[in-house]
Amino acid sequence: MSEERSGASILVESLVKQGVEFVFGYPGGAVLPIYDALFGDARIRHILVRHEAGAAHAAEGYARSTGKPGVVLVTSGPGATNAVTGIADAFLDSIPLVVITGQVPTALIGSDAFQEADTVGITRHCTKHNYLVKDPSELAGIVEEAFRIATTGRPGPVVIDIPKDVQIASAAWSEAAPQREVRYNPQTRAADRDIARAIELLANAKAPVLYTGGGVINSGPHAAALLRRLQELTGAPTTSTLMGLGAFPADHPDWLGMLGMHGTFESNMAMNRADLILCLGARFDDRVTGRLDA
């Protein structure tokens, strides 16, 4: 059975449905209806920061330490732009965030209204996806889809930009709200032939190195345990990017230390002399491998 709820109330209910326990934010005029809804709901704890950048970075830290997506709530204009550095950092480090931003009323979008900014346009290149919500009836489905996008495939930030009038307007809401069509379904398993080829290369390598990164950390304790098991089976020396530190024991005799510009001599020399490098959860960034075609 459905009931009429404000957009702000639908948003809070949708966050609760996604298992959200904490929201990191800083209030402003364009998100006051959402703050009113949060204030009246004890199921979500709001963590007040002193600057919107702090909200994004705090949510990042929460996501890194718990494995759950971090949730950010900031106002329109300068609130959203202040959060961009944290959003970009989460995008580059593959950290799942759902960033909720206020926006000027729908009728004022594009009129250079007070504290208006093109949040969707500004964040397009540092998010996995972003939304401008124009109807409160779409909120429940958008929130569900945003969390799915943020946490599946390669994790990352998603922005939901909500005009103030959409937060105030009413729409029908029910626990069994219809889901949006699943349009994002990334492939997360390698082809069997590629896995077989990797096994063959490892078996024949004379000087293999396991090059690991933040993807191992992001995939949880089971992935770290699988990495240690793989190392035991192959005996390959193991190195890591900065983001991957902690996935492999630093006191292990086959641990080379961190790789790259600020890494150890041993790890960099081992990589240079390797006849096979097996990359696990890393992206060959410039501070680690430099120009691969050089």
C-alpha positions as a printed Julia matrix, in Angstrom:
294×3 Matrix{Float64}:
  0.0     0.0     0.0
  1.4     3.4    -0.96
  1.25    6.7     0.89
  2.03   10.3     0.03
  5.49   11.4     1.17
  7.64   14.44    0.48
 10.66   13.95   -1.74
 12.92   14.49    1.29
 11.07   11.8     3.25
 11.24    9.39    0.31
 14.98   10.03    0.1
 15.53    9.22    3.78
 13.4     6.06    3.54
 15.36    5.0     0.46
 18.67    5.51    2.27
 17.44    3.41    5.19
 16.39    0.7     2.73
 19.99    0.66    1.43
 21.29    0.05    4.95
 22.71    3.55    5.44
 23.6     4.26    9.08
 25.72    7.42    8.72
 25.53   10.52    6.54
 28.43   12.99    6.43
 27.3    16.5     5.66
 27.11   20.24    6.09
 23.71   21.99    5.92
 22.63   24.78    3.61
 19.45   26.34    2.33
 19.02   24.04   -0.66
 19.02   20.88    1.49
 17.04   22.06    4.53
 14.01   19.87    3.68
 16.31   16.83    3.68
 17.83   17.9     7.0
 14.34   18.28    8.46
 13.54   14.72    7.38
 16.83   13.42    8.8
 16.32   15.27   12.09
 13.03   13.48   12.62
 14.47   10.02   11.9
 16.72    8.3    14.44
 17.69    5.47   12.07
 20.42    7.52   10.36
 23.12    9.37   12.28
 24.32   12.63   10.75
 28.03   13.47   11.14
 28.44   17.25   11.0
 31.7    18.45    9.43
 33.16   21.95    9.19
 33.57   22.02    5.4
 32.03   20.08    2.53
 35.43   18.75    1.47
 35.67   17.2     4.91
 32.32   15.48    4.38
 33.52   13.83    1.17
 36.84   12.74    2.67
 35.18   11.48    5.87
 32.74    9.43    3.81
 35.72    8.08    1.86
 37.38    7.01    5.09
 34.18    5.34    6.23
 33.9     3.45    2.94
 37.55    2.38    3.02
 37.34    1.08    6.59
 33.93   -0.62    6.44
 33.55   -1.68    2.82
 30.15    0.06    2.76
 29.4     3.04    0.49
 29.89    6.42    2.14
 27.04    8.92    1.91
 27.56   12.69    1.61
 24.95   15.45    1.94
 25.81   19.02    0.89
 23.97   22.06   -0.37
 23.89   23.57   -3.86
 26.51   25.77   -5.54
 29.55   26.18   -3.28
 28.5    23.21   -1.18
 28.68   20.92   -4.18
 31.84   22.46   -5.63
 33.62   22.24   -2.27
 33.01   18.48   -2.31
 34.48   17.95   -5.78
 38.04   17.21   -4.61
 36.8    14.38   -2.4
 34.58   13.09   -5.2
 37.51   13.11   -7.64
 39.72   11.36   -5.09
 37.1     8.63   -4.62
 36.83    8.25   -8.4
 40.59    7.8    -8.84
 40.9     5.46   -5.85
 37.74    3.45   -6.71
 35.91    4.24   -3.46
 32.1     3.87   -3.4
 30.32    7.12   -2.49
 26.77    8.37   -2.95
 26.87   12.17   -2.88
 23.54   13.95   -2.44
 23.6    17.62   -3.41
 20.93   20.26   -3.15
 20.0    22.34   -6.18
 18.01   25.51   -6.78
 14.31   25.01   -7.62
 13.7    23.41  -11.0
 12.26   26.58  -12.55
 15.44   28.51  -11.7
 17.96   26.06  -13.13
 20.0    27.8   -15.82
 19.14   31.31  -14.62
 22.31   31.95  -12.58
 20.21   31.86   -9.41
 21.74   32.33   -5.96
 24.11   29.44   -5.17
 23.35   27.71   -8.45
 26.02   25.59  -10.11
 25.84   22.96  -12.84
 26.62   20.15  -10.42
 25.88   17.4   -12.93
 28.15   19.0   -15.54
 30.94   19.74  -13.06
 31.02   16.2   -11.67
 30.42   14.33  -14.92
 34.12   13.54  -15.41
 34.82   12.45  -11.81
 31.82   10.21  -11.14
 30.64    6.84  -12.4
 27.22    8.37  -12.96
 25.15   11.34  -11.83
 21.5    12.35  -11.74
 19.43   15.52  -11.76
 16.13   14.5   -10.16
 13.11   16.31  -11.59
 10.27   14.29  -10.07
 10.0    13.01   -6.46
  8.41    9.8    -7.73
 11.78    8.92   -9.32
 13.78    9.26   -6.1
 13.39    5.74   -4.7
 14.45    4.1    -7.95
 17.33    6.51   -8.5
 18.72    5.96   -4.99
 18.6     2.19   -5.44
 20.32    2.43   -8.82
 22.93    4.88   -7.49
 23.99    2.47   -4.75
 24.17   -0.4    -7.22
 26.38    1.6    -9.59
 28.62    2.88   -6.78
 29.31   -0.6    -5.41
 29.41   -2.93   -8.42
 32.14   -3.43  -11.0
 34.91   -0.97  -10.27
 33.52    1.03   -7.29
 33.28    4.81   -7.4
 31.23    7.91   -6.59
 27.72    8.7    -7.83
 26.08   12.14   -7.48
 22.34   12.7    -6.97
 21.44   16.38   -7.51
 18.0    17.23   -6.06
 16.3    20.61   -6.61
 14.67   22.09   -3.52
 11.15   21.97   -4.96
 11.56   18.24   -5.63
 12.51   17.73   -1.98
  9.3    19.5    -0.88
  6.9    18.05   -3.47
  4.9    14.92   -2.65
  4.73   11.58   -4.39
  3.38    8.11   -3.71
  5.82    5.88   -1.85
  5.69    2.25   -0.77
  8.14   -0.32    0.59
  7.68   -2.31   -2.6
  8.47    0.57   -4.93
  9.16   -0.7    -8.49
 12.82   -1.04   -9.4
 14.37    0.81  -12.32
 15.45   -1.27  -15.26
 18.95   -2.65  -14.64
 21.09   -0.98  -17.28
 24.47   -1.29  -15.55
 25.73   -4.86  -15.43
 29.54   -4.88  -15.57
 31.5    -8.05  -16.26
 33.45   -8.94  -13.12
 34.77  -12.39  -14.01
 37.56  -13.07  -16.47
 37.06  -15.52  -19.29
 38.17  -19.08  -18.47
 40.63  -19.06  -21.37
 42.32  -15.94  -19.97
 42.64  -17.54  -16.53
 44.09  -20.68  -18.11
 46.6   -18.55  -20.03
 47.68  -16.77  -16.84
 48.21  -20.13  -15.1
 50.33  -21.33  -18.02
 52.46  -18.19  -17.99
 52.98  -18.43  -14.22
 53.99  -22.08  -14.47
 56.65  -21.29  -17.08
 57.98  -18.03  -15.63
 61.51  -17.95  -14.2
 61.22  -14.61  -12.38
 57.55  -13.75  -11.8
 56.36  -10.86   -9.61
 52.89  -10.34   -8.14
 51.99   -6.66   -8.58
 49.01   -5.84   -6.34
 46.91   -2.74   -5.76
 43.91   -1.21   -4.06
 41.5    -3.52   -5.84
 42.58   -6.31   -3.5
 41.84   -4.14   -0.46
 38.5    -2.99   -1.9
 37.47   -6.59   -2.52
 37.69   -7.43    1.19
 39.47   -9.89    3.5
 38.65  -12.9     1.33
 40.55  -11.36   -1.6
 43.57  -10.7     0.65
 43.47  -14.32    1.81
 43.34  -15.51   -1.81
 46.35  -13.31   -2.61
 48.36  -14.93    0.2
 47.31  -18.38   -1.02
 48.36  -17.54   -4.59
 51.74  -16.35   -3.34
 52.22  -19.57   -1.36
 51.45  -21.66   -4.44
 53.74  -19.71   -6.77
 56.45  -18.5    -4.39
 56.5   -15.25   -6.38
 57.9   -12.11   -4.72
 55.07   -9.67   -4.06
 54.89   -5.89   -4.28
 52.11   -3.36   -3.99
 51.01    0.15   -4.79
 50.28    2.58   -1.96
 46.57    1.76   -2.21
 47.24   -1.96   -1.85
 49.33   -1.85    1.32
 47.96   -4.18    3.97
 46.65   -6.88    1.67
 49.9    -8.87    2.0
 51.87   -9.29    5.25
 54.75   -6.81    5.48
 56.8    -9.29    7.54
 56.6   -12.03    4.92
 60.04  -13.04    3.52
 58.77  -12.65   -0.06
 57.39   -9.15    0.52
 59.32   -6.6    -1.55
 57.74   -3.46   -0.13
 55.89   -0.73   -1.95
 56.53   -0.2    -5.64
 57.12    2.93   -7.68
 58.62    6.4    -7.39
 58.48    6.34   -3.59
 58.88    2.58   -3.25
 61.75    0.35   -2.24
 64.85   -0.41   -4.29
 64.08   -4.12   -4.09
 60.57   -3.87   -5.49
 61.56   -1.65   -8.41
 64.54   -3.81   -9.36
 62.46   -6.98   -9.13
 59.88   -5.47  -11.48
 62.58   -4.43  -13.95
 64.08   -7.93  -13.98
 60.82   -9.89  -13.99
 59.96  -12.07  -16.97
 56.29  -12.08  -15.9
 54.27   -9.5   -13.96
 50.85  -10.6   -12.74
 48.8    -7.5   -11.96
 46.01   -7.87   -9.38
 43.77   -4.91   -8.61
 46.13   -2.2    -9.88
 46.09    0.19  -12.84
 49.72    0.78  -13.94
 49.67    4.45  -12.95
 52.51    6.81  -13.8
 53.98    6.88  -10.26
 54.41    3.11  -10.33
 55.33    1.86  -13.79
 55.93    5.05  -15.76
 55.77    4.74  -19.52
 55.17    1.11  -20.41
 56.08    1.77  -24.04
 59.49    3.29  -23.23
